[in-house]
Amino acid sequence: MNVKGMNILVTGGASGMGRAFVLALAKDGANVAFCDVNDAGIAETTAMAAEFGTKVVGFKANVADEAEVVALVKNAADALSSGGAGGLNGLVNNAGIFRDGLIVKVDKETGAVIKFPLSKWNDVLGVDLTGPFLLTREFAAQVIERKPGPAVVVNISSIARYGNRGQGNYSAAKAGLVADTRVWSLELAPYGIRTGAIAPGFVDTPILAGMKPEAFEAMVKPVPLKRVGTPGEIYAGVKFILECDYFTGRCIDIDGGLNV
Ligand SMILES: NC(=O)c1ccc[n+]([C@@H]2O[C@H](COP(=O)([O-])OP(=O)(O)OC[C@H]3O[C@@H](n4cnc5c(N)ncnc54)[C@H](O)[C@@H]3O)[C@@H](O)[C@H]2O)c1
């Protein structure tokens, strides 16, 4: 498969890596639909993609909301196939959030035990794991119904999948996403759908912009390549999974060799 001419849906396309994927895919000749919850960012990405000459359509949708995802996949497939035959043959599950904290901690002054809030656990699981489940389910259903030909799903996990202190919710979601990459590769292969995952290490996106220099230095120290990655370097992995017809059910860590 070649990304040129593919119809690909990217989640979280208004910022960071998602925006980089939308622009790089459009530059490489794909038609791209993307979603986000950030109106201004959706408009910016759409304007930035105009120079590439392929179809790029932005939708406002929350990946954790079932009804919104059902509508999104239908509308994206219609938009990229002009309502005619065919539909989406690529999906990049990129949207993600984190809400960090320890499972319990003790207040130094009062000695009180502070418990990690269930709401923050549920928020992260909702966006980072339930989101890709809903998207992949709807994507697979439309592949079976609309028959766009061979299709592929790329899940954006994280190196936190190995377990990261202070990220119980995020680590669980990102590890679960790799487990389901395997599950979906087994369940969806009979329909011509491959699924792969990328687990990035530290990547230069707006998430890192607010970091203090000393925190940034400490983060980069254990990385053998002594720097963070670029969204373009992560896109290289996404493109590989989209294009390699013999790749399914596996996760590629792109992390500068970080020892986890
Ligand atoms: N930046 C890193 O160092 C890094 C490392 C490993 C993995 N990741 C993963 O890569 C992905 C992209 O991260 P990023 O650094 O570009 O982050 P980012 O915050 O720049 O972009 C994430 C985008 O997802 C959107 N989003 C959030 N919740 C959403 C929802 N419910 N529905 C739809 N869109 C939603 C945000 O509005 C934003 O535009 C995430 O899944 C993240 O966990 C990032």
The ligand as a Gaussian input file, in Angstrom:
#p B3LYP/6-31G(d) Opt

LIG

0 1
 N        4.716000      14.312000      23.048000
 C        5.233000      13.242000      23.588000
 O        6.346000      13.275000      24.136000
 C        4.501000      11.912000      23.506000
 C        5.198000      10.753000      23.834000
 C        4.560000       9.517000      23.745000
 C        3.255000       9.447000      23.301000
 N        2.587000      10.589000      22.989000
 C        1.210000      10.426000      22.504000
 O        1.113000      11.005000      21.215000
 C       -0.218000      11.504000      21.009000
 C       -0.163000      12.960000      20.576000
 O        0.464000      13.691000      21.608000
 P        0.990000      15.188000      21.413000
 O        2.263000      15.288000      22.173000
 O        0.942000      15.569000      19.977000
 O       -0.138000      15.958000      22.270000
 P       -0.939000      17.320000      21.999000
 O       -1.572000      17.665000      23.296000
 O       -0.063000      18.333000      21.315000
 O       -2.053000      16.859000      20.966000
 C       -3.120000      16.020000      21.332000
 C       -4.353000      16.467000      20.575000
 O       -5.433000      15.590000      20.936000
 C       -6.572000      16.397000      21.128000
 N       -7.525000      15.741000      22.025000
 C       -7.446000      15.618000      23.383000
 N       -8.532000      14.998000      23.861000
 C       -9.319000      14.716000      22.785000
 C      -10.584000      14.088000      22.639000
 N      -11.267000      13.642000      23.702000
 N      -11.103000      13.954000      21.396000
 C      -10.440000      14.428000      20.323000
 N       -9.235000      15.047000      20.397000
 C       -8.687000      15.182000      21.619000
 C       -6.044000      17.684000      21.742000
 O       -6.973000      18.755000      21.638000
 C       -4.786000      17.897000      20.923000
 O       -5.037000      18.639000      19.749000
 C       -0.965000      11.259000      22.319000
 O       -1.696000      10.054000      22.248000
 C        0.157000      11.126000      23.334000
 O       -0.231000      10.352000      24.442000
 C        3.177000      11.814000      23.081000

